Amino acid sequence: MAEWLEHSVQIEVNIPIDQAWDMWSNLELMPTWMKWIDSVKILADNPELSRWRLATGGFEFTWLSKIIKTTTHQLIQWESVDGLQNRGAIRFYDRGTSSIVKLTVGYAVPGFLALLMNNDFIRKAVEGTLQADMERFKEYAQRPQ
């Protein structure tokens, strides 16, 4: 039996909401700032589906993900439909000349692994990696054009 673990991180970026939205809604850009994401390819015959590849420390996982809900400038929500079980959302909060971007990622792990992974050390490691991804996004988004 699998258990779901979830992590959330957020960052404020000095760009307007439409610019933050445009960057995150182009899923194929994500490897630019997400360390463990090796590639994202939108399926030509169904743009709601994308093939993801995660690679880190000798491990590699792939999955097909489906966008299940979008609300322009507010929310992109997804879930995997095969491969590595995961789900999550990117939320956007307009602050005028800046934007807050909040990333929530959940993934299923076997019950015995959940006991090991759902401790403070692992939680902090995963959230630290995700927060570093958000910092890279901020640097990418705020770089001079």
ChimeraX attribute file (.defattr): number of C-alpha atoms within 10 A of each C-alpha:
attribute: neighborCount
match mode: 1-to-1
recipient: residues
	/A:1	7
	/A:2	13
	/A:3	16
	/A:4	15
	/A:5	15
	/A:6	17
	/A:7	15
	/A:8	16
	/A:9	18
	/A:10	17
	/A:11	15
	/A:12	17
	/A:13	21
	/A:14	17
	/A:15	18
	/A:16	16
	/A:17	22
	/A:18	14
	/A:19	14
	/A:20	24
	/A:21	20
	/A:22	12
	/A:23	15
	/A:24	16
	/A:25	17
	/A:26	11
	/A:27	15
	/A:28	16
	/A:29	14
	/A:30	19
	/A:31	17
	/A:32	14
	/A:33	19
	/A:34	20
	/A:35	16
	/A:36	17
	/A:37	18
	/A:38	17
	/A:39	19
	/A:40	21
	/A:41	15
	/A:42	18
	/A:43	12
	/A:44	9
	/A:45	7
	/A:46	9
	/A:47	11
	/A:48	14
	/A:49	20
	/A:50	20
	/A:51	18
	/A:52	22
	/A:53	17
	/A:54	18
	/A:55	14
	/A:56	11
	/A:57	6
	/A:58	5
	/A:59	7
	/A:60	12
	/A:61	13
	/A:62	19
	/A:63	19
	/A:64	21
	/A:65	23
	/A:66	20
	/A:67	17
	/A:68	14
	/A:69	13
	/A:70	15
	/A:71	10
	/A:72	13
	/A:73	18
	/A:74	15
	/A:75	18
	/A:76	20
	/A:77	18
	/A:78	20
	/A:79	21
	/A:80	22
	/A:81	14
	/A:82	13
	/A:83	13
	/A:84	18
	/A:85	18
	/A:86	21
	/A:87	21
	/A:88	19
	/A:89	20
	/A:90	21
	/A:91	19
	/A:92	24
	/A:93	17
	/A:94	17
	/A:95	14
	/A:96	10
	/A:97	10
	/A:98	16
	/A:99	22
	/A:100	19
	/A:101	24
	/A:102	17
	/A:103	20
	/A:104	17
	/A:105	19
	/A:106	17
	/A:107	17
	/A:108	17
	/A:109	18
	/A:110	11
	/A:111	13
	/A:112	11
	/A:113	12
	/A:114	15
	/A:115	11
	/A:116	11
	/A:117	15
	/A:118	15
	/A:119	10
	/A:120	10
	/A:121	11
	/A:122	12
	/A:123	15
	/A:124	13
	/A:125	11
	/A:126	16
	/A:127	18
	/A:128	13
	/A:129	16
	/A:130	23
	/A:131	18
	/A:132	16
	/A:133	20
	/A:134	22
	/A:135	18
	/A:136	16
	/A:137	22
	/A:138	19
	/A:139	14
	/A:140	14
	/A:141	17
	/A:142	13
	/A:143	8
	/A:144	6
	/A:145	5
